[in-house]
């Protein structure tokens, strides 16, 4: 039984755990600011059930990293029925923000302020730059007539090199961990990093390719899926330099490219291929990092896994 001065004699006393001082102190969890703009994921390509599932998983990852986040999905080629267009999603976010303000005023909430600043932060679901698709995103934002910020694409970033490594290992084309003492009989000794978006995309993919080469200790070269002969040309260069067992690693999330084009390129180059990046956890984290950086609330960019 407890006394006015504490627990009865003989009972354990539960003391509050002191906060750990110094640089090893655990950071306070980040939450979305009140009335923060929505994160709107701009999804390219022809909408489908698979595309929607991928996009929903990406925003689910972002929400888990930032509680309270208002995350939505807008399709560049949507139909406003099953797949809402980017324009309609932005308009809906603006209408809801105005409605919340009007309800607060009607309820007599003290200190309520008229909303200002961007209604949304639009994050393109693209690993690398694609001028045609980015132009389509900008056009959709302009046509919506909604105040919205547009971020850069997700890459290059060490987390994308990690994701590429994982996809290659899942396909049996790379060791999952260089530190483990085993080999993969089908491991590639040369990697073609396939991008879309022309020369600018190839150069950007090449940066992530250098990080991937450091992880795998094999040569990695970027090529453009949307440029005829680019994949086969890079395959010839790799074979001329001594690589015999090549693999195609799509530097793509998925919706932005026709899967048949990827299969045709792999067949032309005579090599196996890994799956696109898809809803790998890094994609959601990078989308959120673009959002928080745009708002100035990100303590730091997400870090990649160190090379083993």
LINVEN-V754083 format. One record per backbone hydrogen bond with DSSP energy under -0.5 kcal/mol. NH is the residue of the N-H (numbers start at 0). CO is the residue of the C=O. E is the energy in kcal/mol with one decimal. If there is no record, write none. Layout:
# LINVEN-V754083
NH,CO,E / NH,CO,E
This chain:
# LINVEN-V754083
2,5,-3.5 / 5,2,-1.8 / 10,7,-1.9 / 13,11,-0.6 / 14,12,-0.8 / 24,21,-1.5 / 31,66,-2.5 / 35,32,-1.7 / 37,118,-2.1 / 38,69,-2.9 / 39,37,-0.7 / 39,120,-2.5 / 40,38,-0.6 / 40,71,-2.9 / 41,39,-0.6 / 41,122,-2.2 / 42,40,-0.8 / 42,73,-2.8 / 43,41,-0.6 / 51,47,-2.5 / 52,48,-2.3 / 53,49,-2.2 / 54,50,-2.6 / 55,51,-2.7 / 56,52,-1.8 / 57,53,-2.0 / 58,54,-2.3 / 59,55,-1.8 / 60,56,-2.0 / 61,57,-2.0 / 62,58,-2.5 / 63,59,-2.0 / 64,60,-1.4 / 65,61,-1.4 / 66,29,-0.6 / 68,65,-1.7 / 70,68,-1.0 / 71,38,-3.1 / 73,40,-2.7 / 74,83,-2.7 / 75,42,-2.6 / 76,44,-0.6 / 77,74,-1.3 / 78,82,-1.8 / 79,82,-2.1 / 85,74,-1.2 / 88,84,-2.0 / 89,85,-2.2 / 90,86,-2.3 / 91,87,-2.4 / 92,88,-2.1 / 93,89,-2.1 / 94,90,-2.3 / 95,91,-2.2 / 96,92,-1.9 / 97,93,-2.1 / 98,94,-2.3 / 99,95,-2.2 / 100,96,-1.8 / 101,97,-2.4 / 102,98,-2.3 / 103,99,-2.0 / 104,100,-2.3 / 105,101,-2.4 / 106,102,-1.7 / 107,104,-1.4 / 108,103,-2.4 / 111,108,-1.0 / 118,146,-3.2 / 119,146,-0.9 / 120,37,-3.0 / 121,119,-0.5 / 121,148,-3.7 / 122,39,-2.5 / 122,120,-0.5 / 123,121,-0.6 / 124,41,-2.7 / 125,123,-2.1 / 133,129,-2.9 / 134,130,-2.1 / 135,131,-1.5 / 136,132,-2.0 / 137,133,-2.5 / 138,134,-2.2 / 139,135,-2.0 / 140,136,-2.2 / 141,137,-2.3 / 142,138,-2.6 / 143,139,-1.4 / 144,140,-0.7 / 144,141,-1.0 / 145,140,-0.8 / 147,145,-0.7 / 148,119,-2.3 / 150,121,-2.6 / 153,125,-2.7 / 154,126,-1.4 / 159,156,-1.2 / 160,156,-1.2 / 161,157,-2.1 / 162,158,-2.1 / 163,159,-2.5 / 164,160,-2.2 / 165,161,-2.3 / 166,162,-2.4 / 167,163,-2.3 / 168,164,-2.4 / 169,165,-2.4 / 170,166,-1.3 / 171,168,-1.4 / 172,167,-3.0 / 173,167,-0.6 / 179,176,-1.2 / 181,179,-1.7 / 184,182,-0.5 / 186,183,-2.1 / 187,172,-2.7 / 188,244,-2.4 / 189,244,-0.9 / 190,218,-2.5 / 191,246,-3.0 / 192,190,-0.6 / 192,220,-2.9 / 193,191,-0.8 / 193,248,-1.8 / 194,222,-2.5 / 200,196,-0.6 / 201,197,-1.9 / 202,198,-2.4 / 203,199,-2.0 / 204,200,-2.7 / 205,201,-2.0 / 206,202,-0.9 / 206,203,-0.7 / 207,203,-1.2 / 208,204,-2.5 / 209,205,-1.7 / 210,206,-1.2 / 211,207,-2.2 / 212,208,-2.6 / 213,209,-1.7 / 214,210,-1.4 / 215,211,-2.3 / 216,212,-2.5 / 217,212,-0.6 / 218,188,-0.6 / 220,190,-2.5 / 222,192,-2.6 / 224,194,-3.5 / 224,222,-0.6 / 225,194,-0.5 / 226,223,-1.1 / 229,226,-2.1 / 232,228,-2.0 / 233,229,-2.0 / 234,230,-2.1 / 235,231,-2.0 / 236,232,-1.9 / 237,233,-2.4 / 238,234,-2.3 / 239,235,-2.3 / 240,236,-1.3 / 241,238,-1.2 / 242,237,-2.3 / 245,243,-0.8 / 246,189,-1.7 / 247,271,-2.8 / 248,191,-3.1 / 248,246,-0.6 / 249,247,-0.6 / 250,193,-3.2 / 251,249,-1.5 / 256,253,-1.6 / 260,257,-1.1 / 261,257,-1.2 / 262,258,-2.1 / 263,259,-2.4 / 264,260,-2.0 / 265,261,-2.1 / 266,262,-2.1 / 267,263,-2.4 / 268,264,-2.1 / 269,265,-0.8 / 270,265,-2.3 / 271,245,-1.1 / 273,247,-2.6 / 276,251,-3.1 / 277,252,-1.4 / 279,276,-0.8 / 279,277,-0.8 / 282,279,-2.2 / 283,279,-0.8 / 284,280,-2.0 / 285,281,-2.6 / 286,282,-2.3 / 287,283,-2.1 / 288,284,-2.2 / 289,285,-2.2 / 290,286,-1.7 / 291,287,-3.0 / 292,288,-2.2 / 293,289,-1.8 / 294,290,-1.4 / 295,291,-0.9 / 295,292,-0.6 / 296,291,-2.6 / 297,291,-0.7 / 298,296,-0.6
